[in-house]
Amino acid sequence: MSLDNTICKEIFNEISFSNEEIEIINAVFFRETFKKGTQLLKASDNVDRQYYIIDGCLRSYHIDTQGREYTVQFGIKDWWMSDYTAFFSNSKAIMNIEVLQDATVYRILDEEKEYLYNKIPKIESFFRKKLERAFAAFQRRILSELSLTATQRYLNFIKSFPNIEKSVKNYHIASYLGITTESLSRIRKELSHK
């Protein structure tokens, strides 16, 4: 009898698993599809899950007290997404997550992830390494916000997300870059004349 190891191939493609481990993994990850515009998480929700993106595009964002949106992260194929501040501190969400393009994801609950760590220790190592890379990426993003011009931030964005730019709204990109949509239009116009 052959087990379906699709989840293992899609998420943990660098790791090999026994049949017993594949069964455990299949039991805790749930495949879900969402249409564009779906809200996966709203500020003040309880956060007990993470999403692994198979295809599509998600966006996490924060809304300040004046109602302004700040895009914190875009999530595309092979990325993980959640409100990690709330997820790791067992507090209410401060972020919102919406589906920008129809998406297919694997969902895992926090308690199931802990179960995986105990049953299959190499998965804990896998997640630790992913988390380390994500933390480094967030630090680079903060430093770019502090030290780069808006044009440099935009160029970094299109280099990092070459397939997203034409698929998301301009105000999402502008809020990710920390600029207005008018500034984004000006930057694009200037770059097109170079």
C-alpha positions as CSV (number, residue, x, y, z in Angstrom):
1,M,0.0,0.0,0.0
2,S,1.4,3.4,-1.0
3,L,0.7,6.4,1.1
4,D,-0.2,9.8,-0.3
5,N,2.9,11.9,0.5
6,T,1.7,15.0,-1.4
7,I,1.8,17.2,1.7
8,C,5.4,16.0,2.5
9,K,6.5,16.8,-1.1
10,E,4.9,20.2,-1.1
11,I,5.9,21.5,2.3
12,F,8.9,19.4,3.4
13,N,10.4,18.6,0.1
14,E,14.0,18.5,1.5
15,I,13.1,15.9,4.2
16,S,12.4,12.2,3.8
17,F,9.8,10.5,6.0
18,S,8.8,7.0,7.1
19,N,5.3,5.8,6.2
20,E,4.3,6.3,9.9
21,E,5.6,9.9,9.8
22,I,3.7,10.5,6.5
23,E,0.5,9.3,8.2
24,I,1.0,11.7,11.2
25,I,1.7,14.7,8.8
26,N,-1.4,13.9,6.7
27,A,-3.5,13.8,9.8
28,V,-2.6,17.4,11.0
29,F,-2.5,19.4,7.8
30,F,-5.7,20.4,6.1
31,R,-5.9,21.6,2.5
32,E,-8.3,24.6,2.0
33,T,-9.1,26.8,-1.0
34,F,-10.2,30.4,-0.7
35,K,-11.6,32.9,-3.1
36,K,-10.1,36.4,-3.7
37,G,-11.4,38.8,-1.0
38,T,-11.8,36.2,1.7
39,Q,-10.6,37.4,5.2
40,L,-8.7,34.6,6.8
41,L,-8.0,36.6,10.0
42,K,-9.3,39.8,11.4
43,A,-7.7,42.0,14.1
44,S,-8.8,40.9,17.6
45,D,-9.5,37.2,16.5
46,N,-7.8,34.4,18.4
47,V,-4.8,33.1,16.4
48,D,-4.3,29.4,16.6
49,R,-3.2,28.5,13.1
50,Q,-0.7,29.0,10.4
51,Y,-1.1,28.8,6.6
52,Y,1.3,27.3,4.1
53,I,0.6,28.7,0.7
54,I,0.4,26.3,-2.2
55,D,-0.7,28.9,-4.8
56,G,-2.4,32.3,-4.9
57,C,-1.5,35.4,-2.9
58,L,-2.3,36.5,0.6
59,R,-1.7,39.8,2.4
60,S,-1.3,40.5,6.0
61,Y,-2.0,44.1,7.1
62,H,-2.6,46.3,10.1
63,I,-5.2,49.1,10.4
64,D,-4.2,52.0,12.6
65,T,-6.6,54.0,14.8
66,Q,-7.1,56.5,11.9
67,G,-8.2,53.7,9.6
68,R,-5.0,53.6,7.5
69,E,-3.8,50.3,6.2
70,Y,-0.2,49.1,6.4
71,T,0.6,46.0,4.4
72,V,3.2,44.0,6.4
73,Q,3.6,41.0,4.2
74,F,2.6,39.4,0.9
75,G,2.4,35.6,0.9
76,I,3.0,33.6,-2.2
77,K,3.7,30.0,-3.1
78,D,5.9,28.2,-0.5
79,W,5.4,30.9,2.1
80,W,3.9,30.6,5.6
81,M,1.5,33.2,7.0
82,S,-0.1,34.0,10.3
83,D,-0.2,36.9,12.8
84,Y,3.0,35.7,14.4
85,T,2.9,38.3,17.2
86,A,-0.4,36.9,18.4
87,F,0.4,33.3,17.4
88,F,3.6,33.1,19.5
89,S,2.3,35.1,22.5
90,N,-1.2,33.5,22.6
91,S,-2.8,36.9,22.3
92,K,-5.5,38.5,20.1
93,A,-4.6,39.3,16.5
94,I,-3.3,42.7,15.6
95,M,-3.1,41.8,11.9
96,N,-5.6,41.0,9.2
97,I,-5.0,38.4,6.5
98,E,-6.9,38.6,3.2
99,V,-6.8,36.6,0.0
100,L,-5.6,38.8,-2.9
101,Q,-5.7,36.0,-5.5
102,D,-7.6,32.7,-5.3
103,A,-5.5,30.6,-3.0
104,T,-4.9,27.0,-1.9
105,V,-3.3,26.6,1.4
106,Y,-2.5,23.9,4.0
107,R,-3.7,24.9,7.5
108,I,-2.1,23.6,10.7
109,L,-3.3,24.4,14.2
110,D,-0.8,25.4,16.9
111,E,-1.5,22.3,19.1
112,E,-1.0,20.0,16.0
113,K,2.3,21.7,15.3
114,E,3.5,21.0,18.8
115,Y,2.3,17.4,18.4
116,L,4.4,17.2,15.2
117,Y,7.4,18.6,17.0
118,N,7.2,15.8,19.6
119,K,6.5,13.0,17.1
120,I,8.9,14.1,14.4
121,P,11.8,16.2,15.8
122,K,13.2,16.9,12.3
123,I,10.1,19.0,11.6
124,E,10.9,21.2,14.6
125,S,14.3,21.8,13.1
126,F,12.7,22.6,9.7
127,F,10.4,25.2,11.3
128,R,13.2,26.7,13.4
129,K,15.2,27.2,10.2
130,K,12.3,28.8,8.4
131,L,11.6,31.1,11.3
132,E,15.3,32.2,11.4
133,R,15.2,33.1,7.7
134,A,11.9,34.9,8.1
135,F,13.2,36.9,11.1
136,A,16.3,37.9,9.0
137,A,14.0,38.9,6.1
138,F,11.9,41.1,8.5
139,Q,15.1,42.8,9.8
140,R,16.3,43.5,6.3
141,R,12.8,45.0,5.5
142,I,13.0,47.2,8.6
143,L,16.5,48.4,7.7
144,S,15.4,49.1,4.1
145,E,12.5,51.2,5.4
146,L,14.9,53.2,7.5
147,S,17.7,53.6,5.0
148,L,16.6,53.3,1.4
149,T,14.7,55.7,-0.7
150,A,11.2,55.0,-1.9
151,T,12.5,54.2,-5.4
152,Q,15.1,51.7,-3.9
153,R,12.3,50.1,-1.8
154,Y,10.1,49.7,-4.9
155,L,13.0,48.2,-6.9
156,N,13.6,45.7,-4.1
157,F,9.9,44.9,-4.1
158,I,9.7,44.1,-7.8
159,K,12.8,42.0,-7.5
160,S,11.4,40.1,-4.5
161,F,7.8,39.7,-5.8
162,P,8.1,39.7,-9.6
163,N,4.8,38.0,-10.1
164,I,2.7,40.0,-7.6
165,E,3.0,43.6,-8.9
166,K,0.5,43.2,-11.7
167,S,-1.9,41.1,-9.6
168,V,-2.5,43.3,-6.6
169,K,-3.9,46.8,-6.2
170,N,-1.5,49.8,-6.2
171,Y,-2.5,50.9,-2.7
172,H,-1.5,47.5,-1.3
173,I,2.0,47.9,-2.8
174,A,2.2,51.5,-1.7
175,S,1.2,50.6,1.8
176,Y,3.8,47.8,1.8
177,L,6.4,50.4,0.8
178,G,5.3,53.0,3.2
179,I,4.4,55.5,0.5
180,T,1.3,57.0,-1.1
181,T,-0.2,55.6,-4.3
182,E,0.7,59.0,-5.9
183,S,4.3,58.5,-5.0
184,L,4.2,54.9,-6.4
185,S,2.8,56.3,-9.7
186,R,5.6,58.9,-9.8
187,I,8.3,56.3,-9.2
188,R,7.0,54.0,-11.9
189,K,6.8,56.9,-14.3
190,E,10.4,58.0,-13.5
191,L,11.7,54.4,-13.9
192,S,9.9,54.0,-17.2
193,H,11.8,57.0,-18.7
194,K,15.2,55.6,-17.8
